[in-house]
Each structure stands twice: as C-alpha cells, then as structure tokens.
Amino acid sequence: MIRHTTIDSPVGPLLLAADDGGLHTIEFNESRHRVRRGTDWQEGDHPVLRETARQLAEYFAGTRRAFDLPLAPRGTAFQCDVWATLATIPFGETISYAQLANRVGKPTAMRAVGAANGRNPLPIVLPCHRVIGADGSLTGFGGGLPTKRFLLQLEGALPRDDLFAPAA
C-alpha cells in the first residue's frame, strides 16, 4: 500500500507518496507529468512521509544541503540511471544537459536524458532543477521555471536579486 499526503512548502503544495520500500513521489501542484495513482494508493501517514516532510522543511529553511531518505522511484532502467546521476550534482551547482548525458555515459543521447530528467518522480531530492541549458538558461522544469529559479536561488546557484535575468 502506497501512502500519500500533501505538505505545504515555499513552492506550493507538494504531494508525497511512499511505502515500506521508500519514497516514490514528490509532485508539484502544477506538475507537467503527474504520477499515475493506482488502487494501491491511500491517503495516510507513513514514517517515510514524516521524515521526507522534516527534511524538506530543513532544506527550505536553509539548514539541509543533502537528503538522507530511502528512495524507490519507479521507471525504466535508463530513467533510474539518469535519476541516480542527478543525486551526484552537488548542492549549489548546476550542470548542462550535455554534461548530464556524459555523466550517464550516453553523450549522444541528450534528448533521451532530458526526457528522463523531465520525468524525475523525486524532484528536489533528486535535483533535476540543477540541470540547465548549455548557455546557462533555465530550461523546462516540471514545477515551472519560477520554482526552478527559486530552488537555484535558495541553493546559491543563482543570485537572489538577478535584475537582468529574463522573466521566467
């Protein structure tokens, strides 16, 4: 049985879903790729959900730079490889899609890597927001570009008062 709950955050409500195997989902309220909810989903409490909410609160408060949670994302082997690689991007740093493709070992598969990045079921924890365009631009993000900008500013990867940045 997958338990789910919704928590408040500075980037809006976040849906969290987990079971005894770990955290399956963090979903933004306005997510482009909603996670499919099966008959095994039930609203309720779970220790993984409580710990995720605690660690996310610390992250948003600026006191947590890395997450220590049991993760159980569901995807293809290729997607899971991309998502695992996202976890290696240090806090406060960004990489391009080309760099991500190289790190995954598929330098010519930038589109496929980008698509897998876009389907990341655990944003923030697996920091897909740290992947940006080769020219430094903020490109697509499931939670929206304002959320991506907020997360990168929170981490110090973007200046907080970037007056010259194009509107997201």
N, C-alpha and C positions, 0 to 999 in steps of 0.2 A: 504494500500500500504506500503510495506516494502522498505525503502530507504537504500542504501548501498554506502559505499565509502571505499577507501583504503588509509591508512596512513603509513608513514614511521616510523620506530622505531629502536632502537638498536638491536632488534632481527629479523629484516627484516620487510617486508610489513605485515600489519595487515588489514584484511577485517573486517569492522564494519557494522552491519546491525541493524536497529531499525525502530519502527513505534511509533505511539502515545501511545502505551501500554508500551513501554520501549525498552531496548537494548536486542536484540535477539541473536546476534552472535559477537564473536571476533574469527577470524580464522587466524591461521598462514599460511604463504605462502606454506609451505610444510606439511600441516595438514594431519594426517592419516585418519581422519574421516571428510570429507567435509560435510558442511551443505547443505541440499537439497534446491536448489533455485527454487521457484515456479514462476508462471506467475505474481504473485503479487510483485515481486522484481523489483526495478527500481533504477538505479544509480542516486544519487542526495543528496541534503542537507537536514538535519533534525536537530532540536535543540538537540536531544539526541546524535546524532553523533558528533556534535560540542563539547558538554560537555564531552563525552567519550574521544575524542581526547585530550582535555585540561587536563583531569585528568590523562590519561595515560602519557602524556608528563611530568606532575609533578611527577608521580611515577618513571619514568625513570630518571628524574633529581635528585631523592632522596629527594624530598620535600613532597611527599604524601605517607602515610602508609595505608590508608583505602580509599575505594571508596564510593561515595555517588551518586548513579545513579539509575534510575528506571530500574529494570531488568524484562525481560519477556522471560526467557528460555523456550523452548518447549521440553517436554519429558514426560515420564511416571511419575506417582505419586512417584514411588520408586526413579527414577533418580532425580526428583526435591527435594526429601528428602535428598539424598546424596549431591546434589549441594548446598542446603541451609546449610548443615552441614559444607561444605568446607569454607563457609563465616565466620565460627566461629574460624577458625585456625588463631591465632594471627600472625601479621607481624613478620618476622624473626624467626619463629618457624616452626618445622616440626613434623609430626606425621606419624606413620606407617599405612599401610592398615588395620591391625588388630585393631588399635586404632580408625580409621575412622569407621570400621564396628561396633565397640562397641558404638561409639557416635551416629550412625544412629539407634541403637537399634537392630541390626541384627548381633550379634557376630559370628554366624556360616556362614554368607553369604559373606565372604571376596572376593570371586571371583566375585560375582554379584556387590558388592560395588566397586571393582576395575574396572569392566566393565563400570559401571555408571560414575565413576571418569574419565575414558578414553573418555567418550562421552560428557564431560562437554563442552557446547557451548560457555561458557564465561570465558575461561582461563585468568589468571592474576587477573581479577576482582573477580571471584570465584576461589580461589588459589589452584587449583589441583596440582600445582608444589610443594606445601608444603607437599605432601604425598610421603613418601619414603619407601624403603624396611625396614623390621624389623631389618636388620643388618646395617642400615644406608646407604645402597647403593642407588644410583639414579636409579630408575627403569622407565619403559616406560613413555613416555610423548608425547602428540600429536604434540608438536612443536619441538621434538627432544631433546635428552639428553643435547647437548650443550646449548640449550635455557633454559632448566630446571636449569642447573648449573649456567648460567648467572643470572637468576632470583633469585635463592637462594643466590648467592654471593652478588647481589645488595641489598638484604634484610639483609645481615649479618648472614644468617643461615649456610653458608659455608665460609671458609676463601677464600679471593680473590686470594691468591697465594698458592694453595694447591699442592705442588710439588709431593706429594706421592699418590695422588688420581689416580685411574686407568683412562685411557683415555676414554672419553665418546663416 
